Amino acid sequence: MSRSLRKQMLSMVDLLEKANRTLKINLTAKQINGEGVQQLLSDCQETAISMGSELEMLYGEGTESVQKLEEYCESLYQMTLVLDNPVKRRELLKELISQVRQTRNLVCGQIPDRLEAVFLPYKASMWDSLESVWMAAREDGDCDVYVVPIPYYDRNPDGTFSRYHYEGDEMPDYVPVTHYENYDIQKRWPDIVFIHNPYDQYNYVTSVDPRFYSKELKKRTDKLVYIPYFVLGEPDPDNEESVKGMAHFCTVPAVLYADKVVVQSENMRQVYIKVLTEEYGEATRNEWEKKILGLGSPKFDKVQSIGKNDVEIPESWQKIIRKPDGSRKKIILYNTSVSTLLQNEYQILAKMKSVFQTFLEAKDDVALLWRPHPLIEATINSMRPGLREKYYNIVEEYKEAGWGIYDDSPELDRAIALCDAYYGDQSSLVQLCQEAGKPIMIQDVEIV
């Protein structure tokens, strides 16, 4: 259970102890302020009931701490009946003081002094943007860690929700997963929440369940931390064009609502600070300087930690990768992005056909591993429905031909580790492949 919940409960115990001291002063005075004492007793009862309700929601009925609070409420009621009896008042006052003291001890025993951190990925393929932080938290003996994949929806062209997705069963086997229905974030009030989805309601292709928008999570934790699911080309903070090109990444809801934002480098941090200060005024600079942290991306940690011999290759891929003599072909990772499709539409479809024909002719020496962006189909359905049939035909023809690999798995890092070079659109994959030491070639959709 979270340290912040423990702090909250003990803070309420502090209030009850303070009220007991005030009650003692009033009840030992020469003349009792009956109305004031009655109000104080009522306030104490409300606080005790609130505490009991919180503890029952989390631990169930019948715990010792709840029973002690119930006894305390009964003593408060009895006190209202004996305000004109000095002897009874003194006896009940001792009971009230003792009951609150015992409640403190029981709460301390029931809620350990530990941090609770929860990670809320929504797409399994984007888990690498949180994984190394999760690993560090898991190794902290003073921290209870939960991974709670959250649901998301595709959007129709009119913005309404359509298909429901839950990818908890696609997470790596070594990651213990808690179903989102079994983790009530409002009740548990975790100390730290980590997210990688920045958009809240402003993504036109998909949306996480609105319960998990950053503006809602902010209300249910002491610290909300946003780590982007992507990495970008390293910027020059002094280059206005470079800064302008990244501005829309800096003003998304998660950046505004989070308590901390972790970005890929110090240069990127300076870009965020510059954009946000220009947007919200020079008086806000200090806020952004404290909030934005250039600590690096966990995605870089992942690609640096994995090599060709660390990944399991499916048997169906082996047949494509291996030459007749058993040696391995060169593997080219071909990536097609959402932004290029939106900007070029039919032109990029023609380019893809051209690329496939080129690699088909070279298949004896080179294996193509095509990995489209995981949201490309949802983007077509939501924003370019006219492309749907042609795009799906290209996908099916490529898969049925069987000479190349089609990779729509969550295992991005496997593709990076296996490939010998990158070819395709500008995307965060370019930076990851560069980090892994892979040669890069950006495709030109004008050349077919």
N, C-alpha and C positions, 0 to 999 in steps of 0.2 A: 504494500500500500504506500501511497506517496507521502513524502516528507511534508509537502504542503498541506495535505489533509491532517496529518498529525499536528502541524503548527496551528491549523484552523481550530481543531478540537481543543487543544490546550489553551488557545486564546479564549475560547468560550468558558473553559474552566476558570481561567484568570478572572473573567467577568463575574462568575458566580462567587468566587472567593472575595472579590472586592465588594460585591453586593452583601455578602455575609458580614463583612466588617462594618459596612454602613448600617446594616440591620442591627448589629450589636450596639452601635452608638445610639441609634434611635430608641431601641427597646430598653436601654438602661438610663435614658434621660428621665428627668423628673416628670415631664409632661410629654406623653407620646403623641406624635402627629399621626393619628389613625389613618387619615386619607393617604398620606405619603408612604406609610408602611404598607398599606394595602397595594398601592401601585408598585412598590418595590417587589413585593411578593409575587405579583402578577408577572412582572418583567422576568424574574428569576424562573418562573414556571415556563414561560415561553422559550427562554433560552435552553432549559433542560429538555423540553419536548423536541426542540429543533435538533439538539445533539442526539437524542435518542433515535429520532427518525433517520438521521444520516447514518448512524451506526447500524441500525436495523437493515437499511437498504444494502449496506455493504457486507455485513456479517450475519444477517438473519436475526430472527427473534430469539430472545432468551439468553443473550450473552450477559455476563456478570456486570459489565459496565452499564448496559441498558437497565438491568434490574436495579442497580444502585441509583440510577437517575429516576426510576419510577418511585423508589423509596423516598428520594429527595422531594419529588413532587407531592407525595402524600404528606410529608412533614410540613411543606409549605402550606398545604391546605389546612392542616391541623392548626398551624400558627394563626391562620385567620380567625379561628374559632376561640382562641384563648388569649387574645390581645389584652383582655382586662384581668388576666390571671398572671401575676409576676412569676410565681413558682413554675407554672407550666411553660411560660415563655422562655425562662432560662434553660429548662430541660430540652425544649425543642431547638433552641438556638445551638446547644452543644451537638445535637443530632445533625443539624444542618451543616455545621462546620465539619464534623466527622465524615458525613456522607460525601461532601465535595472533595475532601482530601482523599478518600478512598476512590472516588471517581477518577481523580487525576492519576493515581497509581495504576488503576485498571486500564485507562486509556493508553498510558505509556507502555504497558505490557501488551496491549492488543495491537497497537499500531507501531511497528518498529521504526526506528529512526533511519530510514533508508530512502534514497532517491528512487522515483519511478519514471522511467523513460519509455515512451511509446513511439514507434516508427509507423507511419501511415503511407506506404507505397500504394499506387493504384494500378500501374502496369508492371507486371513482373519483369519485363525487358528493361525497365528503368531502375530496377532495384540497385544496380551498381552505383547509382548516384548517392546511395545511403549506406552501402554495405560496410565500408571501412569504419565509419562512425559507429555503426551497430556493433561491429566486432570489438572496438575499443570499450564501448559501454558494457558489453557482455563480460569483458575481462575485469571490470571494476567490481570488486567484491562488495561494495557499498551501494550497488545499483540493481534494481529489478527492471528487466528489459522485456518489452513485448513488441512483436511485429504483427501489426493488424492491417492486412491488405484491405483496402476500402473499395466499394463498388463504383462503377462509373457507367455512363450511358452514351451511346451515339446520339447525335442530334439529327432530326429531320431538316430539310431545307428551310422550314419555317421556324426553326429553333426549338421546337418541342422535343422532348426525350423520346427515343425509340428503343433500340436494343439495349438490354441490360448486360453488363459484364462483371464477372468476379474472377480474379486471377490468383487467388490464394493458393489454389492447387497447382499452379505453375511456378511457384517460387522454388528456389534451390532446395534440395532435400535436407541440407544441413541447417536450414533456417526454420526454427520452430514458429509455427504460425498460429495465431489466435483469431478465430472468426470474429468479424466486426459485430455480430449480434451478441457475442459473448463477452464483449468488452464495452461497458457503458462508460464512455469518457466523461459524461456529466457527473456521474456518481463518483468515479474514481479520482477525478481531478489530478491527472499526472503532473509531476513536476516539470517535465520537458516533453514537448511533442515535436517530432521531426517530420517535415513534409517535403515533397519535391514537385508538387503540382502548384503552379503560380497563379492560375487564371480565375478561379472561382467561376462566376457565371459568364465570363467574357470569352470563353473558348467556343467558337462557332461550330466545331467538329464534334467534340465530346464534352462531357461535364461529369466531374465526380459528384457523388450524391451530395445534395446541398447541405446536409448535416455536417459535411466535412470541408466546407468552404473555410478558407483561412479566417474570415471575419467571424465565423461561428466558433472555430477552435480557439481563437484568441480569448473567448469568454470562459474557456474551460480548462485553462492551464496557466501556470505561473510563467512559463517561458515557451514561446512558439519559435521554432527554428526552421527557416526555409533554406534548402540547398537545391539549386536548379538541377533539373534532370538532364540538362544539356551542358556542353562546353562550347565555347566560341573561339574564333580566331583571336589570337592575342592582340589587344588593342593598343593604340598609342593615345594616352589621355590628353596629349597636347594637340592632337590632330582633330580638328572640328568635324571633318567628314566621318572619321572613324567613330567619334563619340555619337554623332547624329545617327549613324547606322545602327547603333546598339540601344538607342534611347528607349525603344518600346519594350525592351527586356527589363528595364530598370524601374518602371512605374506600374508594374502589375500588382494586383491586390496582395499577393503573399509578401511582397517586399514592404508594402505599406503597413500590413497588420502584424508581421513577425516582430519579435523582440530582437532576433539576430538573423542576419543573412550571410551565408558563407559562400563566397565566390572563388573562382579558380586561381586568382593571382592578385598581387598588389596593384598591378596596372588596371585590372578589371574593377577592383575596389574603387580606384580613383575615378573611373568612368561613372560608376553608379553614384558616387558622391557628387560629381559634377552635374550629372543629369538631374538628380533629385533636388539639388540646391537651386539650380536654374528654374526648376518647375515650381518649387514651393517657397523660394525666397532664401536670401543669405542668412536670415535668422535661424534657419533650420539646419545649417551645415553641421553644427556640433552633434545634433541628433543622428544624422546619417553617418558621421565619422565614428560614432560609438556603435551603431547598429551593423554596419557593413564590415565584414571580416574577410580579408584576402588570404584565407588559410589553405587554399587549394581545393580541387574537386576530388571526391572519392572515386570518380570515374577514372582519373589518372592512376590512383592507387591500384585499382583493379587491373588495368591493362599492364601495369608494371610488374604485377605479381604472378602473371600467368604466361606460360610458354606453350609451344606446340605439343610438348610431351605431357602437359598437364591436363589436356582435354580429351574427352572420349568422343571418338568419331563414329557416327552411325554407320552401319554396314552398307546402307544404300549409298552413302557418300563415298565409301572406300572404293566402290566399283568405278566411280567417276574420277576419283583422285589418282588412283594407281594406274601405271602403264602395264602392258602385258608382262614385262620383265620384273614387276613388283616395285620398281622405283616410283617415286612420287612426282607428279606433274607440278608445275608452278601453279599456284592458286591465286586467282585475282578476285578480290572482294569488290563486287559491283553494287553500288548504293544509289538508289533513286529516292529523291527527297520530296516532301510535300510542297515546299515553296517553289521548286522548279516546275512541278506539275501544274500548280495554280497559275504560274506566270506564262507557261508555254503551251499547255493543253495538248492539242493534237500533234504539235511539233515534237514534244517529248515522246509521244507514242511512236512516232516514226523513227526517232533516234534510238529508242529501245530496240526496235526490230532490227535496225542496222547493226547495233552492238551485238545482238544475239547471233546474227549471221556471221559477223567477223569472228566471234569466238567459236562458233560451230565449225568453221573452216580450220581453226587452230586447235581443235579439241584433243588431238593426239599428244600435244605437248603442254597444253594449258587447260586448267579446269576453272570454269567460271562459277563463282558463288554469289548468286544474286540475293541481296537482302534489301527489299524495299522498306521504307520507313514504316514502323508498325501502325501508324495512323493513316496510311495513304488510302486504304479502301474506305475507311470512315469519312475521310475528307472528300473523296469522289462522291460518295452517296449524299453527303450533306451540301457540298458546295459546287460540285461539277457533275450532276447526275447524267448529263448528256454524254459523258465519257465512259460511263459505267460498263456498257456492253463491250466496247472496243478494248478497254483495259483488261477486263476479265478474260476476254478471248486470248489476249497476249499471254496472260498468266497461265491459262490452261494449256495453250500450245507449248509453252516453254516447259511446263511440268511433265506433260505427256511425252515430249520428245526424249527426255531422260538423259540427255548428254551433259546437262549442267545441274548445279545444285540450287534449289529454291529454299531459302532459309527464312521462315517466319516465326522461328522459335524465340523464346525470351533470352536465349543465350548469345547475346551480342559479343561477349568477350571471347567465346569460342571461335567466332568468325574472325575476329581480329588476330587471335593467336595463330590460327591456321594459315591465314593468307600470307602471301609473299609480297603483295603490293595492293594498293587501293586505286580504284578507278570509279568515277561517278561524280555526283553533284557535290557542291559545297554543303557541308553539314558538320555537326559536332563529331561525326565519325572521322572526319579529316584530322582533327586535332588529336583524337585518340590514337589513330594509326601513326601519326607523327610521333606521339609520345612513345609508341611501341617500336619506333625505328623503321616503319614501313615506307617504301617509296609511294609518292602520291601523284596521281594525274587526274585533273578535273576535266570532265567531259564538256564539250561544246555542242549544244543542241543544234547549232546552225550547220554543223558538219554531219552529213548523212552519207 
